[in-house]
Amino acid sequence: MAEAAIEHRMPRLPDELRPLERCLGQTLRQDVEAERENPPFDRVCMDGIAVCSEPQEVGARDYRVEGTQAAGMPAMALVNPKAAIEVMTGAVLPSGANCVIPLEEYDLVDGIAQVKANVPRETYRNVQRRGSDSRPGAPMLRSGTRLAAPEIAIVASAGLASVRVSRQPKIMVASTGDELVEPGGPIAPHQVRRSNAYAVVAALLGHGFQDAKNDHILDDESMLRERLTAHLAASDVLILSGGVSKGKLDFVPKVLRELGVEEIFHQVAQRPGMPMWFGMTAQGCAVFGLPGNPIATLVCLVRYVVPALMTAMGAERRWPVPVALSSPIKPGRTLATFVPVRARYDAQGRHLAEPRIPNGSGDFLALAGTDGFVELPPRPDAYPEGFIADMYRW
């Protein structure tokens, strides 16, 4: 299986220490433990008054307000059980108090809080108990976690100004072909725009890989050898688009072998993307040869390359999402098949995938507005409406 072969050979990237403000989207490479109990005190959850809810006082309706406890202030003390202390959200619960009555449930008249009828005053109402979220030394985040905004907040709450994350892989995306012309320049009738490399770099950036460059190499064996030599030496991952099939000018596999790249596999039983190539250098550079057709390029990138990069960074695996086809796909397929889809929910809340059958693997216009693709297993019969398939998002 191609995926297993790639995962088995992908080397782990080293980690680095980064300041917290530069960790968004990065992969954590250490466990983050609680600095202390969280919350570190009994915390007030509502603006209101803090009172003592001992049984003999439950029937009391009027409390004299004896002070104000704001967030960030040291804890005050409620000495008189018939009195109250005004409290703000996030403040320390005053000692001697064990219940917070929200301000909507009483009227404050001349320093007296007059509690409305039938207001509950159970112990620790509207109070988050000390240590209820975490205890000192308990892991709050595990190595392999991707750091989004909530995780960044957790790291900061642990008192860490910097944290160990995976170093970003150095990625080179190289498209091959004499027919390719850069956007913005003049173009001849027999030429096409160089779009694959831009799509691949954009997809990599969208998945959080920030160090991706691109190059264009003509169908010239000596140029290919020279440029690939430089890219293999400078990159952790080399992604090639085109030149991996069996055509007369498909030099990529031959040149890679000459440069000492070990071929792990060439061709996968799938459509689109059958000619896909994967290999490794002795120095640990992973090389992905993706077919040049636009849909095949993006499908193989998301299906194989992105998970491989996650593995290299020590990241937790992102599993595909099972979805139901909203309409049948005919006929059956003899190979695993990737079909672009648009995701939606029906009135019953079912997660559906609307197939967008392209007009061949070069029909990149069919990808506009799609959310990803489904992987259909080989089967002799058609795939009926409601067929469950794995969906991968672009």
TIFITOR-964604 format. One record per residue (C-alpha): residue in three letters; x, z, y. Coordinates in steps of 0.001 Angstrom, whole numbers, padded with zeros to 6 digits, always signed. Each point is the difference from the previous one (the first is absolute). Layout:
REM TIFITOR-964604
ALAXZY/...
END
This chain:
REM TIFITOR-964604
MET+000000+000000+000000/ALA+001442-001073+003354/GLU-001009+003145+001872/ALA+001614+002316-002565/ALA+003202-002070-000081/ILE+000310+000198+003786/GLU-000728+003724+000165/HIS+002552+000717-002739/ARG+002789-001784+001886/MET-000691+000959+003605/PRO+002687+002378+001318/ARG-000925+003005+002122/LEU+000893-000222+003682/PRO+001962+002887+001518/ASP-001724+002522+002229/GLU+000788+000886+003597/LEU-000837+002771+002438/ARG-002364-001162+002738/PRO-001446+001832+003011/LEU-003712+000621-000421/GLU-001019-002392+002774/ARG+001583-002890-001974/CYS-001612+000803-003352/LEU-003395-001689+000338/GLY-000559-002273-002990/GLN+003151+001165-001769/THR+000263+001284-003577/LEU+000768+003684-000383/ARG+002974+000800-002237/GLN-000263+003781-000049/ASP-002683+002568-000659/VAL-001316+001663+003150/GLU-000768+003690-000433/ALA-002035+002286+002197/GLU+002130+001853+002544/ARG-002385+002984-000101/GLU-003599+000756-000793/ASN-002326-002630+001395/PRO-001859+000963+002057/PRO+002468+002789+000834/PHE-002828+002312+001108/ASP-003754+000360-000343/ARG-000985-002879+002282/VAL-003145-000265+002133/CYS-001887-003235-000739/MET-002656+000107+002763/ASP-000180+001007+003648/GLY-002062+003192+000124/ILE+000358+003744-000432/ALA+001899+001909-002683/VAL-001910+003010-001338/CYS+000136+002483-002826/SER-002632-000774-002638/GLU+000031+003348-001770/PRO-003384+000779-001608/GLN-000941+002704+002494/GLU+000477-002461+002844/VAL-001783-003029-001466/GLY-003228+000884+001755/ALA+001674+000200+003398/ARG-001039-002662+002473/ASP+001993+000837+003149/TYR+003775+000140+000265/ARG+002025+000843+003090/VAL+002765-002577+000440/GLU+003261+001885+000505/GLY+002487-002858+000398/THR+000906-003584-000727/GLN+002244-001209-002830/ALA+001290-003498+000693/ALA+002007-002226-002335/GLY+003698+000788+000240/MET-000508+003638+000996/PRO+001186+002914-002163/ALA-002799+001652-001924/MET-002205+002400+001950/ALA-001668+002995-001648/LEU-003729+000627-000260/VAL-000189+003796-000056/ASN-003683+000541+000713/PRO-002146-001482-002815/LYS-002911-000296+002476/ALA+002066-002191+002321/ALA+001242-003589-000257/ILE+002930-002123+001132/GLU-000557-003488+001299/VAL+002059-002450-002096/MET+001027-003645+000244/THR+000397-002528-002818/GLY+003457+000299-001537/ALA+000574+003561+001202/VAL+001156+002896-002151/LEU-002928+002056-001241/PRO+000264+003371+001779/SER+000818+002914-002281/GLY-003095+002062-000777/ALA-002210-003125+000100/ASN-001051-002008-003033/CYS-002722-002362+001204/VAL-000343-002595+002760/ILE-003402-000728+001524/PRO-000044-003442+001708/LEU-000867-000047+003692/GLU-003161-002015-000766/GLU-001385+003027-001844/TYR+000081+002565+002823/ASP-000629+000317+003726/LEU+002580+001647+002230/VAL-001637+002144+002694/ASP+002026+002339+002237/GLY+002779+000327-002559/ILE-002425+000638-002874/ALA-000252-002556-002832/GLN-003636+000008-001109/VAL-000089-001472-003519/LYS-003052-002065-000882/ALA-002302+000996-002835/ASN+000898-000807-003607/VAL+003606-000883+000773/PRO+002094+000492-003180/ARG+002977+002328+000292/GLU+001612-000152-003413/THR+003624+000977-000369/TYR+002474-002641+001203/ARG-002647-002375+001231/ASN+001701-002746+002080/VAL+003425+001349-000895/GLN+002655-001847-001974/ARG+001872+002592-002019/ARG+003742+000403+000228/GLY+001821-002051-002658/SER-003147-001804-001149/ASP+001662-003440+000394/SER+003462+000736-001375/ARG+002479+002739-000838/PRO+003721+000195+000820/GLY+002108-002100-002345/ALA-002987-001954-001374/PRO+000489-003797+000124/MET-002334-001620+002506/LEU+001351-003548-000490/ARG+001866-001480-002954/SER+002864-002489-000018/GLY-001403-003537-000115/THR-002767+000633+002519/ARG-000490-002637+002689/LEU+000036+001676+003394/ALA-003077-000881+002026/ALA-001341+002057+002911/PRO-001436+002869-002123/GLU+003236+000348-001972/ILE+002071-000028+003193/ALA-002098+002933+001237/ILE+000650+001871-003255/VAL+003760-000539+000289/ALA-000077+001277+003576/SER-002031+003036-001056/ALA+002763+000828-002479/GLY+002385+000333+002943/LEU+002048-003109-000857/ALA+001339-002065+002908/SER+001469-002528-002438/VAL-000593-000891-003627/ARG+001610-002036-002774/VAL-001633-003403-000554/SER+000966-003180-001843/ARG+002249-002345+001904/GLN-001872-003172+000874/PRO+001005-002904-002265/LYS+001926-002834+001636/ILE-002125-003030-000840/MET+000821-003653+000519/VAL-002796-002565-000340/ALA+001314-003529-000462/SER-002177-003093-000284/THR+001484-003215-001373/GLY-000924-003612+000566/ASP+000884-003023+002143/GLU-003664-000510+000810/LEU-000350+003280+001890/VAL-000073+000025+003815/GLU-000080+003046+002272/PRO-003199+000688+001992/GLY+000217-001207+003577/GLY+002245-002983-000633/PRO-000785-003701-000513/ILE-001170-000968-003480/ALA+000032-003293-001887/PRO-002896-001259-002125/HIS+001892+000802-003225/GLN+000859+003578+000983/VAL-001867+003353-000101/ARG+000312+003165+002019/ARG+002150+002834-001351/SER-002726+002608-000415/ASN+000774+001847-003246/ALA+002935+001985+001350/TYR-002041+001220+002964/ALA-002866+001013-002288/VAL+002379+001870-002336/VAL+001734+001871+002841/ALA-003382+000883+001528/ALA-001282+001285-003354/LEU+003143+002092-000484/LEU-000360+001511+003460/GLY-003651+000739-000744/HIS+001071+001947-003096/GLY+002489+002058+002004/PHE+003251-001891-000658/GLN+001653-000226+003381/ASP+003331-001751-000682/ALA-001006-003525-001043/LYS+001736-003114+001328/ASN-000574-003639-000873/ASP+002061-003174-000427/HIS-000609-003687-000703/ILE+002253-001811-002489/LEU-000133-003758-000595/ASP-000115-001590-003455/ASP+003770-000265-000031/GLU+001858+001642-002877/SER+003147+000862+001945/MET-001972+001429+002947/LEU-002152+001976-002400/ARG+003083+001422-001719/GLU+001621+000979+003298/ARG-003069+001632+001532/LEU-001070+001794-003180/THR+003506+001407-000413/ALA-000263+001599+003452/HIS-003560+001230-000521/LEU+000744+001539-003399/ALA+002917+001944+001458/ALA-001975+001318+003000/SER-003415+000747-001542/ASP-001677+002473-002296/VAL-002711-002544-000785/LEU+000038-003786+000293/ILE-003366-001773-000041/LEU+000110-003775-000402/SER-002982-002263+000604/GLY+000225-003364-001730/GLY+002616-001745-002108/VAL-000690+001950-003230/SER-001969-002582-001975/LYS+001432-002762-002189/GLY+000271-002800+002567/LYS+003184-002005+000594/LEU+000666+001856+003277/ASP-000996+003460-001212/PHE+003540+001350+000127/VAL-000785+003690+000408/PRO+000219+001230-003634/LYS+003179-002021-000635/VAL+001754+001227+003150/LEU-001016+003604-000614/ARG+001490-000126-003495/GLU+003215-001486+001396/LEU+000182+002873+002494/GLY-000188+002547-002814/VAL-003631+001012+000356/GLU-001371+001086-003367/GLU-003269-001730-000812/ILE-002526+002558-001281/PHE-002852-002470-000377/HIS-001076-003438+001172/GLN-003695-000907-000178/VAL-002991+002273-000425/ALA-003205-000888-001861/GLN-002171-000025+003132/ARG-001629-002286+002549/PRO+000958-000402+002715/GLY+003688+000933-000124/MET+001130-001024-003485/PRO+003567-001026+001065/MET+000819+003475+001398/TRP+003643+001062-000563/PHE+001572+003472+000007/GLY+003615+001088-000315/MET+002557+002637+000997/THR+003581-000063+001246/ALA+002591+002354-001414/GLN+000049+001696+003412/GLY-003725+000804-000210/CYS-001602-002673+002192/ALA-003414-000948-001391/VAL-000831-003709+000260/PHE-003552-001329-000085/GLY-000489-003751-000207/LEU-003595-000660+001056/PRO-001737-003377-000357/GLY-000233-001983+003219/ASN-003763-000506+000018/PRO-001408+002348+002678/ILE-002618+001771-002133/ALA+002440+000431-002881/THR+002610+001414+002386/LEU-002298+002673+001447/VAL-001612+000891-003318/CYS+003356+000501-001734/LEU+001295+001960+002978/VAL-002875+002493-000081/ARG-000336+000117-003785/TYR+003692+000459-000842/VAL+002362+000316+002962/VAL-001824+002690+002003/PRO-000385+002328-003037/ALA+003674-000571-000818/LEU+001003+001023+003519/MET-002163+003110-000329/THR+001803+000833-003231/ALA+003383-000452+001695/MET-001054+002432+002722/GLY-001213+002600-002494/ALA-003546-000319+001316/GLU-003146+001030-001836/ARG-001588-002989-001658/ARG-002996-001633+001686/TRP-002426-001108-002681/PRO-002302-003014+000377/VAL-003675+000689+000668/PRO-002619-001029-002585/VAL-002714-002175+001526/ALA-002990-001963-001288/LEU-000265-003756+000559/SER-002911-000816+002281/SER-000430-003421-001611/PRO+001163-001611-003244/ILE+003262-001916-000343/LYS-000040-002987-002344/PRO+001524-001006-002308/GLY+002128+002478-001949/ARG+003785+000016+000453/THR+002754-000368-002589/LEU+002484+001896+002220/ALA-000249+003063+002224/THR-001481-001328+003230/PHE+000096+001317+003553/VAL-003032-000836+002149/PRO-000212+000812+003741/VAL-003006+002168+000861/ARG-001790+001636+002865/ALA-000988+003617-000625/ARG-003386+001445+000966/TYR-002576+002584-001075/ASP-003520-000852-001043/ALA-003160+001979+000825/GLN+000559+002223-003037/GLY+003505+000877+001132/ARG+001770-002071-002671/HIS+003460-001268+000922/LEU-000219-003781-000354/ALA+002478-002858+000207/GLU-001216-003368+001269/PRO+002162-002760-001545/ARG+001565-002516+002374/ILE+001147-002736-002349/PRO+002793-001956+001706/ASN+000461-003734-000278/GLY+003276+000406-001876/SER+002862+002425+000581/GLY+001006-001833+003186/ASP-003340+000667+001683/PHE+001155+002889+002199/LEU-003025-000459+002265/ALA-002112+001510-002793/LEU+001779+003324+000537/ALA-001337+000450+003536/GLY-002426+002924+000094/THR+000796+001146-003531/ASP+001029+003575-000767/GLY+002150-000685-003045/PHE-000381-001446-003471/VAL-001319+000966-003413/GLU+001930-000372-003231/LEU-002093-001624-002718/PRO+001225+000395-003599/PRO+000079-003027-002304/ARG-003345-000562-001706/PRO-001809-003013-001474/ASP-003308+000705+001720/ALA-000938+000004+003666/TYR+000265+003208+002017/PRO-003587+001077+000678/GLU-001358+001641+003110/GLY+000851+003696-000225/PHE+003218-000599-001973/ILE+002426+002825+000814/ALA+003470-001100+001105/ASP+002974+001606+001706/MET+000300-000784+003700/TYR+003278-000042+001928/ARG-000183+000106+003802/TRP+002186-002244+002106/
END
